[in-house]
Amino acid sequence: MTKQNKAPEAKFNELHNILTEELLTRVKSGEATTQDLKAAIDWLKQNDITGVAMEGNPLDKLANIIPQIDPEMVQQRLYGKRISEKSR
């Protein structure tokens, strides 16, 4: 069995750049499929890319349209009692 050499770092960087550009092109075109968006989200996560919701930026706008969840309401609907009642 022969030992395979690892690809040079430049090749990984090239692939990284190509994949990033392809995902970016699909998202910017507005024609990204759900699978494309999932791949882009996974790509960001795998590369430790995070964002901060600053007033008016796209992440803030997204956060503002996502419904707020009331943990007590969820608890009450699931178990018929409030969280505070559980700890008594």
MOPAC internal coordinates of N, CA, C and O (Angstrom, degrees):
PM7 1SCF
backbone

  N    0.0000 0     0.00 0     0.00 0    0    0    0
  C    1.4501 1     0.00 0     0.00 0    1    0    0
  C    1.5308 1   108.34 1     0.00 0    2    1    0
  O    1.2310 1   120.13 1   -50.76 1    3    2    1
  N    1.3143 1   117.35 1   129.24 1    3    2    1
  C    1.4545 1   120.52 1  -179.40 1    5    3    2
  C    1.5169 1   110.02 1   -95.14 1    6    5    3
  O    1.2310 1   121.68 1   -33.96 1    7    6    5
  N    1.2986 1   114.39 1   146.04 1    7    6    5
  C    1.4615 1   120.46 1   178.78 1    9    7    6
  C    1.5318 1   108.72 1   -80.90 1   10    9    7
  O    1.2310 1   121.31 1   -53.82 1   11   10    9
  N    1.3417 1   115.09 1   126.18 1   11   10    9
  C    1.4606 1   119.03 1   179.39 1   13   11   10
  C    1.5288 1   109.04 1   -85.43 1   14   13   11
  O    1.2310 1   121.24 1   -40.21 1   15   14   13
  N    1.3147 1   115.24 1   139.79 1   15   14   13
  C    1.4567 1   119.89 1   176.01 1   17   15   14
  C    1.5204 1   109.20 1   -81.29 1   18   17   15
  O    1.2310 1   121.50 1   -35.37 1   19   18   17
  N    1.3062 1   114.73 1   144.63 1   19   18   17
  C    1.4640 1   119.12 1   176.01 1   21   19   18
  C    1.5243 1   108.85 1   -73.68 1   22   21   19
  O    1.2310 1   121.81 1   -30.21 1   23   22   21
  N    1.3129 1   114.13 1   149.79 1   23   22   21
  C    1.4680 1   118.80 1   176.69 1   25   23   22
  C    1.5218 1   108.68 1   -65.63 1   26   25   23
  O    1.2310 1   120.44 1   -32.78 1   27   26   25
  N    1.3110 1   116.76 1   147.22 1   27   26   25
  C    1.4582 1   119.16 1   178.84 1   29   27   26
  C    1.5337 1   110.99 1   -64.31 1   30   29   27
  O    1.2310 1   121.22 1   -27.97 1   31   30   29
  N    1.3130 1   115.26 1   152.03 1   31   30   29
  C    1.4657 1   121.33 1  -178.77 1   33   31   30
  C    1.5278 1   111.63 1   -55.58 1   34   33   31
  O    1.2310 1   120.05 1   146.34 1   35   34   33
  N    1.3096 1   117.51 1   -33.66 1   35   34   33
  C    1.4715 1   121.19 1   179.24 1   37   35   34
  C    1.5197 1   111.38 1   -60.22 1   38   37   35
  O    1.2310 1   120.14 1   144.01 1   39   38   37
  N    1.3278 1   117.34 1   -35.99 1   39   38   37
  C    1.4735 1   120.95 1   178.83 1   41   39   38
  C    1.5313 1   110.38 1   -67.61 1   42   41   39
  O    1.2310 1   120.36 1   138.26 1   43   42   41
  N    1.3382 1   116.92 1   -41.74 1   43   42   41
  C    1.4593 1   119.88 1   177.46 1   45   43   42
  C    1.5238 1   110.61 1   -64.13 1   46   45   43
  O    1.2310 1   120.43 1   139.75 1   47   46   45
  N    1.3156 1   116.78 1   -40.25 1   47   46   45
  C    1.4622 1   120.77 1   178.05 1   49   47   46
  C    1.5202 1   111.13 1   -63.65 1   50   49   47
  O    1.2310 1   120.89 1   140.07 1   51   50   49
  N    1.3208 1   115.91 1   -39.93 1   51   50   49
  C    1.4750 1   119.87 1   178.42 1   53   51   50
  C    1.5264 1   110.54 1   -63.61 1   54   53   51
  O    1.2310 1   120.43 1   133.52 1   55   54   53
  N    1.3311 1   116.78 1   -46.48 1   55   54   53
  C    1.4589 1   120.83 1   178.55 1   57   55   54
  C    1.5333 1   111.01 1   -61.83 1   58   57   55
  O    1.2310 1   120.91 1   138.33 1   59   58   57
  N    1.3132 1   115.86 1   -41.67 1   59   58   57
  C    1.4680 1   121.47 1   178.38 1   61   59   58
  C    1.5286 1   109.96 1   -59.09 1   62   61   59
  O    1.2310 1   120.38 1   133.05 1   63   62   61
  N    1.3055 1   116.88 1   -46.95 1   63   62   61
  C    1.4682 1   121.55 1  -179.87 1   65   63   62
  C    1.5322 1   111.93 1   -64.84 1   66   65   63
  O    1.2310 1   120.42 1   137.32 1   67   66   65
  N    1.3294 1   116.81 1   -42.68 1   67   66   65
  C    1.4642 1   120.50 1  -179.65 1   69   67   66
  C    1.5255 1   110.29 1   -63.54 1   70   69   67
  O    1.2310 1   120.53 1   134.00 1   71   70   69
  N    1.3238 1   116.59 1   -46.00 1   71   70   69
  C    1.4588 1   120.21 1  -179.84 1   73   71   70
  C    1.5226 1   111.11 1   -64.13 1   74   73   71
  O    1.2310 1   120.45 1   137.34 1   75   74   73
  N    1.3144 1   116.74 1   -42.66 1   75   74   73
  C    1.4617 1   120.69 1   178.44 1   77   75   74
  C    1.5261 1   110.84 1   -60.97 1   78   77   75
  O    1.2310 1   119.78 1   134.12 1   79   78   77
  N    1.3135 1   118.02 1   -45.88 1   79   78   77
  C    1.4638 1   121.71 1   179.99 1   81   79   78
  C    1.5294 1   111.51 1   -64.11 1   82   81   79
  O    1.2310 1   120.45 1   140.25 1   83   82   81
  N    1.3304 1   116.75 1   -39.75 1   83   82   81
  C    1.4644 1   120.58 1   179.90 1   85   83   82
  C    1.5254 1   110.77 1   -64.22 1   86   85   83
  O    1.2310 1   120.44 1   133.76 1   87   86   85
  N    1.3167 1   116.76 1   -46.24 1   87   86   85
  C    1.4611 1   120.13 1   178.53 1   89   87   86
  C    1.5313 1   110.71 1   -62.92 1   90   89   87
  O    1.2310 1   120.61 1   137.56 1   91   90   89
  N    1.3105 1   116.45 1   -42.44 1   91   90   89
  C    1.4628 1   121.44 1   179.82 1   93   91   90
  C    1.5309 1   110.83 1   -62.52 1   94   93   91
  O    1.2310 1   120.19 1   136.84 1   95   94   93
  N    1.3134 1   117.25 1   -43.16 1   95   94   93
  C    1.4679 1   121.68 1   178.78 1   97   95   94
  C    1.5254 1   110.99 1   -60.97 1   98   97   95
  O    1.2310 1   120.40 1   135.34 1   99   98   97
  N    1.3179 1   116.85 1   -44.66 1   99   98   97
  C    1.4714 1   120.48 1  -179.44 1  101   99   98
  C    1.5312 1   111.29 1   -63.68 1  102  101   99
  O    1.2310 1   120.65 1   136.57 1  103  102  101
  N    1.3284 1   116.37 1   -43.43 1  103  102  101
  C    1.4620 1   119.52 1  -178.97 1  105  103  102
  C    1.5230 1   110.72 1   -68.18 1  106  105  103
  O    1.2310 1   120.06 1   135.11 1  107  106  105
  N    1.3342 1   117.48 1   -44.89 1  107  106  105
  C    1.4679 1   121.06 1  -178.97 1  109  107  106
  C    1.5287 1   112.27 1   -63.86 1  110  109  107
  O    1.2310 1   119.88 1   148.68 1  111  110  109
  N    1.3176 1   117.83 1   -31.32 1  111  110  109
  C    1.4599 1   120.95 1  -178.00 1  113  111  110
  C    1.5193 1   111.97 1   -69.51 1  114  113  111
  O    1.2310 1   120.51 1   160.98 1  115  114  113
  N    1.3218 1   116.64 1   -19.02 1  115  114  113
  C    1.4514 1   120.74 1  -177.40 1  117  115  114
  C    1.5176 1   112.53 1    81.58 1  118  117  115
  O    1.2310 1   120.52 1  -177.15 1  119  118  117
  N    1.3088 1   116.61 1     2.85 1  119  118  117
  C    1.4568 1   121.12 1  -178.28 1  121  119  118
  C    1.5225 1   112.71 1  -108.55 1  122  121  119
  O    1.2310 1   120.59 1  -164.40 1  123  122  121
  N    1.3386 1   116.48 1    15.60 1  123  122  121
  C    1.4637 1   120.11 1   179.23 1  125  123  122
  C    1.5254 1   109.69 1   -66.75 1  126  125  123
  O    1.2310 1   121.06 1   -44.57 1  127  126  125
  N    1.3111 1   115.58 1   135.43 1  127  126  125
  C    1.4575 1   120.59 1   176.33 1  129  127  126
  C    1.5271 1   108.73 1   -79.71 1  130  129  127
  O    1.2310 1   121.06 1    -9.45 1  131  130  129
  N    1.3073 1   115.58 1   170.55 1  131  130  129
  C    1.4604 1   120.12 1   175.53 1  133  131  130
  C    1.5227 1   109.66 1   -59.00 1  134  133  131
  O    1.2310 1   120.76 1   140.71 1  135  134  133
  N    1.3123 1   116.16 1   -39.29 1  135  134  133
  C    1.4687 1   120.72 1   178.32 1  137  135  134
  C    1.5325 1   111.23 1   -64.45 1  138  137  135
  O    1.2310 1   119.95 1   140.74 1  139  138  137
  N    1.3334 1   117.70 1   -39.26 1  139  138  137
  C    1.4679 1   121.31 1   176.86 1  141  139  138
  C    1.5233 1   110.54 1   -62.40 1  142  141  139
  O    1.2310 1   120.87 1   135.80 1  143  142  141
  N    1.3481 1   115.93 1   -44.20 1  143  142  141
  C    1.4598 1   120.09 1  -179.53 1  145  143  142
  C    1.5224 1   110.90 1   -64.79 1  146  145  143
  O    1.2310 1   120.49 1   139.60 1  147  146  145
  N    1.3159 1   116.66 1   -40.40 1  147  146  145
  C    1.4703 1   120.84 1   177.43 1  149  147  146
  C    1.5256 1   109.76 1   -63.08 1  150  149  147
  O    1.2310 1   120.39 1   137.99 1  151  150  149
  N    1.3117 1   116.86 1   -42.01 1  151  150  149
  C    1.4680 1   120.61 1   178.52 1  153  151  150
  C    1.5312 1   110.55 1   -63.05 1  154  153  151
  O    1.2310 1   120.38 1   139.33 1  155  154  153
  N    1.3302 1   116.89 1   -40.67 1  155  154  153
  C    1.4625 1   120.61 1   179.25 1  157  155  154
  C    1.5295 1   110.73 1   -65.25 1  158  157  155
  O    1.2310 1   120.52 1   137.80 1  159  158  157
  N    1.3316 1   116.62 1   -42.20 1  159  158  157
  C    1.4676 1   120.51 1   178.19 1  161  159  158
  C    1.5241 1   110.12 1   -62.93 1  162  161  159
  O    1.2310 1   120.23 1   134.66 1  163  162  161
  N    1.3208 1   117.17 1   -45.34 1  163  162  161
  C    1.4617 1   121.27 1   178.26 1  165  163  162
  C    1.5311 1   111.16 1   -61.51 1  166  165  163
  O    1.2310 1   120.66 1   139.69 1  167  166  165
  N    1.3265 1   116.35 1   -40.31 1  167  166  165
  C    1.4637 1   121.78 1   180.00 1  169  167  166
  C    1.5301 1   110.17 1   -62.39 1  170  169  167
  O    1.2310 1   120.70 1   135.70 1  171  170  169
  N    1.3276 1   116.26 1   -44.30 1  171  170  169
  C    1.4635 1   120.10 1   177.75 1  173  171  170
  C    1.5238 1   110.61 1   -62.26 1  174  173  171
  O    1.2310 1   120.91 1   135.11 1  175  174  173
  N    1.3233 1   115.87 1   -44.89 1  175  174  173
  C    1.4646 1   120.44 1  -178.61 1  177  175  174
  C    1.5261 1   110.99 1   -63.07 1  178  177  175
  O    1.2310 1   120.21 1   134.56 1  179  178  177
  N    1.3235 1   117.21 1   -45.44 1  179  178  177
  C    1.4627 1   121.39 1  -179.10 1  181  179  178
  C    1.5275 1   112.19 1   -63.49 1  182  181  179
  O    1.2310 1   120.92 1   154.49 1  183  182  181
  N    1.3231 1   115.84 1   -25.51 1  183  182  181
  C    1.4626 1   120.03 1  -179.40 1  185  183  182
  C    1.5254 1   112.36 1  -101.19 1  186  185  183
  O    1.2310 1   121.02 1  -164.02 1  187  186  185
  N    1.3477 1   115.65 1    15.98 1  187  186  185
  C    1.4643 1   122.46 1   177.18 1  189  187  186
  C    1.5249 1   113.12 1    54.72 1  190  189  187
  O    1.2310 1   120.93 1  -140.72 1  191  190  189
  N    1.3386 1   115.82 1    39.28 1  191  190  189
  C    1.4565 1   120.95 1   177.93 1  193  191  190
  C    1.5227 1   107.84 1   -95.21 1  194  193  191
  O    1.2310 1   120.89 1   -58.51 1  195  194  193
  N    1.3124 1   115.91 1   121.49 1  195  194  193
  C    1.4557 1   120.97 1   179.18 1  197  195  194
  C    1.5195 1   108.67 1  -125.97 1  198  197  195
  O    1.2310 1   120.99 1   -12.23 1  199  198  197
  N    1.2976 1   115.71 1   167.77 1  199  198  197
  C    1.4585 1   119.90 1  -179.86 1  201  199  198
  C    1.5139 1   110.39 1  -133.98 1  202  201  199
  O    1.2310 1   121.36 1   -19.60 1  203  202  201
  N    1.3063 1   115.00 1   160.40 1  203  202  201
  C    1.4545 1   121.70 1   177.89 1  205  203  202
  C    1.5231 1   107.29 1  -119.52 1  206  205  203
  O    1.2310 1   121.23 1   -50.06 1  207  206  205
  N    1.3227 1   115.25 1   129.94 1  207  206  205
  C    1.4671 1   120.27 1   179.75 1  209  207  206
  C    1.5278 1   108.77 1   -79.57 1  210  209  207
  O    1.2310 1   120.99 1   -80.83 1  211  210  209
  N    1.3241 1   115.72 1    99.17 1  211  210  209
  C    1.4652 1   121.78 1   175.72 1  213  211  210
  C    1.5270 1   106.95 1   -96.32 1  214  213  211
  O    1.2310 1   120.42 1   -31.59 1  215  214  213
  N    1.2980 1   116.80 1   148.41 1  215  214  213
  C    1.4569 1   120.96 1  -176.18 1  217  215  214
  C    1.5330 1   111.56 1   -50.95 1  218  217  215
  O    1.2310 1   121.23 1   -59.46 1  219  218  217
  N    1.3457 1   115.25 1   120.54 1  219  218  217
  C    1.4551 1   121.37 1   175.68 1  221  219  218
  C    1.5183 1   115.51 1    90.14 1  222  221  219
  O    1.2310 1   119.37 1   167.77 1  223  222  221
  N    1.3548 1   118.80 1   -12.23 1  223  222  221
  C    1.4619 1   118.17 1  -179.42 1  225  223  222
  C    1.5314 1   109.69 1   -79.41 1  226  225  223
  O    1.2310 1   119.47 1   -13.75 1  227  226  225
  N    1.3308 1   118.62 1   166.25 1  227  226  225
  C    1.4594 1   120.52 1  -175.64 1  229  227  226
  C    1.5281 1   114.24 1   -56.68 1  230  229  227
  O    1.2310 1   119.95 1   143.00 1  231  230  229
  N    1.3252 1   117.70 1   -37.00 1  231  230  229
  C    1.4577 1   120.04 1   179.14 1  233  231  230
  C    1.5276 1   110.94 1   -66.60 1  234  233  231
  O    1.2310 1   120.16 1   142.58 1  235  234  233
  N    1.3244 1   117.30 1   -37.42 1  235  234  233
  C    1.4676 1   121.99 1   175.85 1  237  235  234
  C    1.5270 1   110.16 1   -64.19 1  238  237  235
  O    1.2310 1   120.70 1   137.62 1  239  238  237
  N    1.3238 1   116.26 1   -42.38 1  239  238  237
  C    1.4700 1   119.89 1   179.16 1  241  239  238
  C    1.5222 1   110.92 1   -63.67 1  242  241  239
  O    1.2310 1   120.21 1   139.51 1  243  242  241
  N    1.3279 1   117.21 1   -40.49 1  243  242  241
  C    1.4548 1   121.28 1   177.74 1  245  243  242
  C    1.5231 1   110.15 1   -64.51 1  246  245  243
  O    1.2310 1   120.73 1   135.08 1  247  246  245
  N    1.3154 1   116.22 1   -44.92 1  247  246  245
  C    1.4719 1   120.13 1   179.53 1  249  247  246
  C    1.5220 1   111.40 1   -61.47 1  250  249  247
  O    1.2310 1   120.23 1   146.88 1  251  250  249
  N    1.3157 1   117.18 1   -33.12 1  251  250  249
  C    1.4643 1   120.70 1  -178.29 1  253  251  250
  C    1.5238 1   113.40 1   -74.80 1  254  253  251
  O    1.2310 1   119.69 1   159.68 1  255  254  253
  N    1.3294 1   118.19 1   -20.32 1  255  254  253
  C    1.4617 1   118.97 1   179.55 1  257  255  254
  C    1.5251 1   112.57 1   -96.19 1  258  257  255
  O    1.2310 1   120.43 1   168.46 1  259  258  257
  N    1.3347 1   116.79 1   -11.54 1  259  258  257
  C    1.4593 1   120.35 1   177.07 1  261  259  258
  C    1.5235 1   107.91 1   -78.32 1  262  261  259
  O    1.2310 1   120.17 1   -51.90 1  263  262  261
  N    1.3229 1   117.28 1   128.10 1  263  262  261
  C    1.4687 1   119.32 1  -178.65 1  265  263  262
  C    1.5318 1   111.87 1   -59.79 1  266  265  263
  O    1.2310 1   121.20 1   -38.29 1  267  266  265
  N    1.3184 1   115.31 1   141.71 1  267  266  265
  C    1.4583 1   121.03 1   176.75 1  269  267  266
  C    1.5230 1   108.41 1   -79.60 1  270  269  267
  O    1.2310 1   120.54 1   -38.89 1  271  270  269
  N    1.3046 1   116.58 1   141.11 1  271  270  269
  C    1.4613 1   120.91 1  -179.21 1  273  271  270
  C    1.5239 1   108.92 1  -109.15 1  274  273  271
  O    1.2310 1   121.01 1   -51.26 1  275  274  273
  N    1.3203 1   115.67 1   128.74 1  275  274  273
  C    1.4595 1   122.11 1   176.91 1  277  275  274
  C    1.5233 1   107.38 1   -93.60 1  278  277  275
  O    1.2310 1   119.56 1   -70.73 1  279  278  277
  N    1.3485 1   118.44 1   109.27 1  279  278  277
  C    1.4649 1   120.78 1  -177.14 1  281  279  278
  C    1.5328 1   112.97 1   -57.63 1  282  281  279
  O    1.2310 1   119.97 1   144.64 1  283  282  281
  N    1.3248 1   117.66 1   -35.36 1  283  282  281
  C    1.4627 1   120.26 1   179.04 1  285  283  282
  C    1.5248 1   111.61 1   -66.33 1  286  285  283
  O    1.2310 1   120.43 1   140.48 1  287  286  285
  N    1.3379 1   116.78 1   -39.52 1  287  286  285
  C    1.4555 1   120.07 1   178.39 1  289  287  286
  C    1.5343 1   110.54 1   -64.63 1  290  289  287
  O    1.2310 1   120.34 1   138.36 1  291  290  289
  N    1.3222 1   116.95 1   -41.64 1  291  290  289
  C    1.4670 1   121.24 1   178.13 1  293  291  290
  C    1.5238 1   109.52 1   -61.93 1  294  293  291
  O    1.2310 1   120.53 1   133.23 1  295  294  293
  N    1.3229 1   116.60 1   -46.77 1  295  294  293
  C    1.4638 1   121.55 1   179.53 1  297  295  294
  C    1.5274 1   110.86 1   -59.01 1  298  297  295
  O    1.2310 1   121.10 1   135.70 1  299  298  297
  N    1.3327 1   115.49 1   -44.30 1  299  298  297
  C    1.4532 1   120.55 1  -178.40 1  301  299  298
  C    1.5303 1   110.93 1   -65.67 1  302  301  299
  O    1.2310 1   120.48 1   138.85 1  303  302  301
  N    1.3229 1   116.69 1   -41.15 1  303  302  301
  C    1.4698 1   119.53 1  -179.88 1  305  303  302
  C    1.5233 1   112.10 1   -70.54 1  306  305  303
  O    1.2310 1   120.39 1   146.23 1  307  306  305
  N    1.3263 1   116.86 1   -33.77 1  307  306  305
  C    1.4624 1   119.67 1  -179.94 1  309  307  306
  C    1.5187 1   112.58 1   -77.38 1  310  309  307
  O    1.2310 1   121.03 1   137.31 1  311  310  309
  N    1.3378 1   115.63 1   -42.69 1  311  310  309
  C    1.4563 1   119.74 1  -170.47 1  313  311  310
  C    1.5285 1   114.29 1  -119.11 1  314  313  311
  O    1.2310 1   120.31 1   177.63 1  315  314  313
  N    1.3330 1   117.02 1    -2.37 1  315  314  313
  C    1.4536 1   120.45 1   177.44 1  317  315  314
  C    1.5140 1   114.24 1    74.95 1  318  317  315
  O    1.2310 1   120.18 1  -166.31 1  319  318  317
  N    1.3226 1   117.25 1    13.69 1  319  318  317
  C    1.4628 1   119.67 1   176.91 1  321  319  318
  C    1.5174 1   109.83 1  -147.31 1  322  321  319
  O    1.2310 1   121.30 1   -19.35 1  323  322  321
  N    1.3045 1   115.12 1   160.65 1  323  322  321
  C    1.4628 1   121.02 1  -179.57 1  325  323  322
  C    1.5211 1   110.13 1   -82.70 1  326  325  323
  O    1.2310 1   120.71 1   -23.45 1  327  326  325
  N    1.3245 1   116.24 1   156.55 1  327  326  325
  C    1.4661 1   121.15 1   178.85 1  329  327  326
  C    1.5195 1   109.94 1   -58.46 1  330  329  327
  O    1.2310 1   120.18 1   137.25 1  331  330  329
  N    1.3512 1   117.26 1   -42.75 1  331  330  329
  C    1.4645 1   120.87 1  -177.15 1  333  331  330
  C    1.5252 1   111.09 1   -64.12 1  334  333  331
  O    1.2310 1   119.33 1   149.90 1  335  334  333
  N    1.3560 1   118.88 1   -30.10 1  335  334  333
  C    1.4541 1   122.04 1   178.28 1  337  335  334
  C    1.5313 1   110.43 1   -70.43 1  338  337  335
  O    1.2310 1   120.35 1   148.60 1  339  338  337
  N    1.3230 1   116.93 1   -31.40 1  339  338  337
  C    1.4611 1   121.91 1  -177.76 1  341  339  338
  C    1.5184 1   111.48 1   -65.62 1  342  341  339
  O    1.2310 1   120.64 1   143.95 1  343  342  341
  N    1.3330 1   116.39 1   -36.05 1  343  342  341
  C    1.4624 1   120.02 1  -175.85 1  345  343  342
  C    1.5149 1   112.93 1   -82.09 1  346  345  343
  O    1.2310 1   119.21 1   175.39 1  347  346  345
  N    1.3238 1   119.11 1    -4.61 1  347  346  345
  C    1.4723 1   121.42 1  -179.26 1  349  347  346
  C    1.4943 1   111.69 1   -79.06 1  350  349  347
  O    1.2310 1   120.10 1   180.00 1  351  350  349

